[in-house]
């Protein structure tokens, strides 16, 4: 493998890694939205109150 091919391979791997990180970030964000909606629903509070009391709640703290 020459230098040009090595750089091309590294660029392709880097792009695949960035796509995977982006997909993970979006999936984690979706999970936190669902978590918030579930907490709000089962606590019986409206959106403003839910945002106030659940603003620090994250999936990692569960």
Secondary structure, 3 states (H helix, E strand, C coil): CCHHHHHHHHHHHHHHHHHHHHHHHHHHHHHHHHHHHHHHHHHCCCHHHHHHHHCCCCHHHC
